[in-house]
């Protein structure tokens, strides 16, 4: 068990066993190797190569055993589930229950379950749900499938989300063709492992390259070497920040003299005297404030930032 997993186990009595990689642009074989060494049992990811996904759907192999190392063999086997949309949103295009229609996603304002209104749509929503559930059963082994609800910038209204998903669960179960309920990846994994005699295909190589269209023209590969100056600045910046943190520890910076970083830098309470460590850090960091450096580095390490995959409009 890794140090981080051991800490969580010792402090909270629980440790994560399921890994999520919903927005990665391809996946290295090293992932199941490292995750199995870290104590993980399974991995779920969203983005997948279009051609590979189409073939796996036809072969009922969207879910598989991914082996991280030939040398270590089955010790590095990882149950791996790819999301059939090739991304990480709901399977229904109008299942984004938000009050706003932003980020290019279609919006269903609600499930209308009053038959007296002209906008009653329960039957349509139930049919779509059942259709998708039955379709996805053909992509995997066993009868269980899972749907993600929500996506980027579509969790702004929890009340509307849960109110509508509750309705969806209720009416789908009332229909009776499929059984649906709130669940977790660990419960889903347990259901898969409980299937008698189930076998899964074995994969021993990478999920690279990653192409996001059926025409085979949009390969996501250049981000490994793009923005070399930014990547170098981030490396140097983190080295500087680590040095600052070490100096703070060695100087026994007192609790309370430093607050959480914000977009405006460190926030101090009252008229506390600034420690010599913070003064030194201020000389080393931009704008005489280490929190500014922390904020800048944290932002630049967003996976669409340092890679250059973010599209600016």
Secondary structure, DSSP 8 states (H G I E B T S, - for coil): --HHHHHHHHHHS----EEEETT-SSB-THHHHHHHHTT--EEEE----HHHHHHHHHTT-SEEEEES-TTTGGGGEEEEEE-TTSSSS-SSTT----SS--TT----------TTSTT--HHHHHHHHHHHHHHHHTTSSSS--------TT--S-HHHHHHHHHHHHHHHHHH-SS------HHHHHHHHHTSTT---EEE-S-B-S-B-STTS--B--GGGTSSHHHHHHHHHHHHHHHHHHHHHHHTT--TTSS--EETTEE---TT----HHHHHHHHHSGGG-HHHHHHHHHHHTSTTTSSS-----
